[in-house]
Amino acid sequence: MIRKIITWIQKHRISSVTVSFVIILIIFFVATLVERSSGTLSEPLKLGAIVQSVYGIGTVTATHSYQIKVGVVSTINELYVKEGDTVTQGTKLVNIDRIVYRAPFNGTINFLPYKVGENVFIQLPVLSLVNLLDRYLVVSLEQQGALQVKTGQKVLMSFDSIRDQSYEGVVQSVYSFNSNFLARIDVSKLPERILPDMTADVAITLAEKDNALMVPVSALLQGKIWIKRGREVPKLTEVKIGIVDKAFAEVVSGDVQVGDRVLLKGNSP
């Protein structure tokens, strides 16, 4: 086709400058058509719910814990409980140098490595008691995520061994410790089998919207997308993006309609 055009130009004695200009236009036109036709077409765009979240790993933590330590080397005179025992407030726990220690709250003994007659040493735990039913989550966040997390935001969490069930919570506070950025999550309906020190995948909801016009994230090209409408040639359209999740982005403004299809540049063969 290009050769025929050049022959026609030479036959009609058009200058070489004009020939070069025409060739450049033809090449540009062909390149544009190739670009517009490359990539995979998405399914027709539709309205739906979209949620933007921050993700992290959460550790279940007991709200109430209690340890017995001594200030001087002492001797275990008597033990009233063993590891794994569930006790109520006021229950005798251990007798050390004729001093009887009692449970300050209901809980479970989860550390007691000593036997009667053994010596215990300064500042080493003798016994540990935790309430396994009163728990919260501590979530480790990246700095960028921590900047977006606020008190009161909704939280969804799931545990490896029970993926078929998710649990809800609420951000109670955000803080830092030793260069780690942390969020405390209030959870009120965890089953008893979820124990302190277990870990969960956590999604903290930053924003959500129903009936949002969504486009695949892989279609975005620095604030623009290729739109294919009906039988029209795809066109590059500027858009304003709102909420973004892992796979989709909300289109806030731009010449985009329900039913349009977009080119997925990230999935080009």
C-alpha positions in Angstrom: 0.0 0.0 0.0 2.8 2.4 1.0 4.7 1.6 -2.3 1.6 2.4 -4.4 1.3 5.7 -2.6 4.9 6.6 -3.2 4.6 5.6 -6.9 1.6 7.9 -7.2 3.4 10.7 -5.6 6.5 10.3 -7.9 4.2 10.1 -11.0 2.6 13.4 -10.1 6.1 15.0 -9.4 5.5 15.9 -5.8 8.6 17.2 -4.0 10.8 14.9 -1.8 10.0 17.0 1.3 6.3 16.5 0.8 6.9 12.7 0.2 8.8 12.4 3.5 6.1 14.3 5.3 3.4 12.0 3.9 5.4 8.9 4.8 5.8 10.1 8.4 2.0 10.7 8.6 1.4 7.2 7.3 3.8 5.6 9.8 2.3 7.6 12.6 -1.2 6.5 11.6 -0.3 2.8 11.4 1.5 3.0 14.7 -1.5 4.5 16.3 -3.8 1.8 14.9 -1.4 -0.9 16.2 -1.3 0.7 19.7 -5.1 1.0 19.8 -5.6 -2.6 18.8 -2.9 -4.1 21.2 -3.8 -5.6 24.6 -6.7 -7.7 25.8 -10.2 -6.3 25.9 -11.9 -6.4 29.3 -15.4 -7.5 30.0 -18.0 -4.7 29.7 -17.6 -2.3 32.5 -20.3 -2.3 35.2 -21.3 -0.8 38.5 -20.3 -2.5 41.7 -19.1 -2.2 45.3 -15.4 -1.3 45.8 -13.4 -1.3 49.0 -10.0 0.2 49.6 -8.0 -1.4 52.4 -4.7 -1.6 54.2 -3.4 -5.1 54.8 -1.3 -6.5 57.6 -0.6 -9.4 59.9 -2.3 -9.4 63.3 -1.3 -11.2 66.5 -4.0 -12.2 69.0 -3.1 -10.8 72.4 -4.6 -11.4 75.9 -6.1 -8.2 77.5 -5.4 -9.5 81.0 -2.2 -11.3 81.9 -0.5 -11.8 85.3 3.0 -13.1 86.3 4.5 -14.0 89.7 8.1 -12.9 90.2 10.2 -12.8 93.3 12.7 -10.1 94.6 15.0 -12.6 96.3 15.9 -16.2 95.8 13.0 -18.2 97.2 11.6 -21.7 97.6 8.4 -23.2 96.3 6.6 -24.6 99.3 3.3 -25.7 97.7 1.6 -25.7 94.3 -2.2 -25.5 94.0 -2.5 -25.5 90.2 -0.8 -26.8 87.1 -0.3 -25.6 83.5 -3.6 -25.6 81.6 -5.8 -25.2 84.7 -8.7 -22.8 84.5 -9.1 -20.8 87.7 -11.4 -18.1 89.1 -10.5 -14.9 90.8 -9.2 -15.6 94.3 -8.1 -19.2 93.7 -4.8 -20.2 95.4 -2.0 -20.5 92.9 1.3 -21.1 94.7 3.0 -20.8 98.1 6.5 -19.3 98.0 8.4 -18.9 101.3 5.0 -19.2 103.1 3.4 -16.5 101.1 0.3 -17.6 99.2 -0.4 -16.0 95.9 -4.0 -15.9 94.5 -5.5 -15.3 91.0 -6.4 -11.7 90.5 -8.9 -12.6 87.8 -10.5 -15.5 86.0 -8.1 -17.2 83.6 -5.9 -20.1 82.5 -2.4 -21.0 83.9 -0.1 -21.1 80.8 3.3 -21.1 82.5 4.4 -23.0 85.6 7.7 -24.9 85.1 8.6 -25.5 88.8 8.1 -28.3 91.3 7.6 -28.1 95.1 11.0 -27.7 96.8 12.7 -26.0 93.9 14.3 -22.6 94.2 13.1 -19.6 92.1 15.4 -16.8 91.2 15.1 -13.0 91.1 12.9 -11.5 88.3 12.3 -14.9 86.5 8.6 -15.7 86.1 7.4 -18.4 88.4 3.8 -18.6 87.1 1.8 -16.9 84.4 -2.0 -16.5 84.2 -4.0 -15.2 81.2 -7.6 -14.7 80.3 -8.0 -16.6 77.1 -11.4 -15.1 76.4 -10.7 -11.4 76.6 -8.5 -10.7 73.5 -7.5 -8.0 71.0 -5.3 -7.9 67.9 -2.1 -6.1 67.4 -1.5 -5.5 63.7 1.9 -4.6 62.2 1.7 -2.0 59.4 4.0 -0.5 56.8 4.6 3.2 57.2 2.5 4.2 54.3 -0.4 2.1 55.6 -0.1 3.4 59.1 -0.5 7.0 57.8 -3.9 6.1 56.4 -5.3 4.1 59.4 -7.5 5.9 61.9 -9.5 5.1 65.0 -12.9 3.7 64.3 -12.2 2.1 60.9 -13.7 -1.3 60.2 -11.5 -4.4 60.1 -11.9 -7.9 58.6 -9.7 -10.7 59.7 -9.2 -14.4 58.8 -7.1 -17.2 60.2 -5.2 -19.8 58.2 -6.9 -22.9 59.6 -10.5 -21.4 59.3 -10.4 -19.6 55.9 -14.1 -20.2 55.5 -14.9 -17.7 58.3 -14.0 -14.1 58.7 -14.3 -11.9 61.8 -15.0 -8.2 62.3 -13.2 -5.7 64.4 -12.6 -1.9 64.9 -9.4 0.1 65.0 -9.0 1.2 68.6 -5.6 3.0 68.3 -2.5 3.5 66.1 0.9 3.8 67.6 4.6 3.0 67.1 7.1 1.0 69.1 10.8 0.4 68.3 10.4 1.7 64.7 7.4 -0.6 64.2 4.0 0.8 63.3 1.1 -0.9 65.0 -2.7 -0.8 65.3 -4.7 -2.2 68.2 -7.9 -3.9 66.9 -10.9 -4.4 69.2 -12.5 -7.8 68.5 -15.6 -8.9 70.5 -16.7 -12.1 68.8 -13.7 -14.4 68.4 -14.4 -18.1 69.1 -12.8 -19.7 72.1 -10.5 -21.8 69.9 -8.6 -18.6 68.8 -5.8 -18.3 71.3 -3.3 -15.6 72.2 -0.3 -15.5 69.9 -2.2 -16.9 66.9 -1.9 -14.8 63.8 -4.5 -13.5 61.3 -4.5 -11.8 57.9 -6.1 -8.4 58.5 -7.8 -5.9 56.1 -8.5 -2.4 57.5 -11.1 -0.6 55.4 -10.1 2.9 54.4 -13.0 3.7 52.0 -15.8 1.9 50.4 -18.6 2.8 47.9 -21.5 1.0 46.3 -22.6 1.5 42.6 -19.1 2.6 41.6 -18.1 2.5 37.9 -15.1 0.2 38.1 -12.2 -0.3 35.6 -9.4 -2.9 36.0 -6.3 -1.5 37.5 -4.3 -3.1 34.7 -6.0 -0.7 32.2 -4.7 2.5 33.8 -2.0 4.4 32.0 -0.9 7.4 34.1 -4.5 8.7 34.5 -5.7 7.5 31.1 -7.3 4.4 29.6 -8.1 3.1 26.2 -11.9 2.9 25.7 -13.6 0.6 23.2 -17.2 1.6 22.7 -19.3 -0.5 20.4 -17.7 -0.8 17.0 -15.7 2.4 17.4 -11.9 2.5 17.2 -10.4 2.5 20.7 -9.6 6.0 22.0 -7.4 7.2 24.8 -9.5 8.9 27.4 -8.4 10.8 30.5 -10.1 9.8 33.7 -10.1 10.7 37.4 -9.7 7.8 39.8 -11.2 7.5 43.2 -11.1 4.4 45.4 -8.6 1.7 44.4 -8.5 -1.9 45.5 -6.2 -4.7 44.5 -7.9 -5.3 41.1 -10.2 -2.4 40.3 -10.3 1.4 40.4 -13.4 3.7 40.7 -13.8 6.1 37.8 -14.9 9.4 39.3 -15.0 11.4 36.0 -14.2 11.0 32.3 -15.9 9.9 29.2 -16.5 6.3 30.4 -19.8 4.5 30.4 -21.3 1.3 31.7 -20.9 -1.3 28.9 -17.6 0.2 27.6 -14.6 -2.1 27.3 -11.1 -1.2 28.0 -7.7 -2.4 26.8 -5.7 -4.3 29.5 -2.2 -3.2 28.7 -0.8 -5.3 31.6 -2.2 -8.4 30.0 -1.0 -7.9 26.4 0.2 -11.1 24.8 
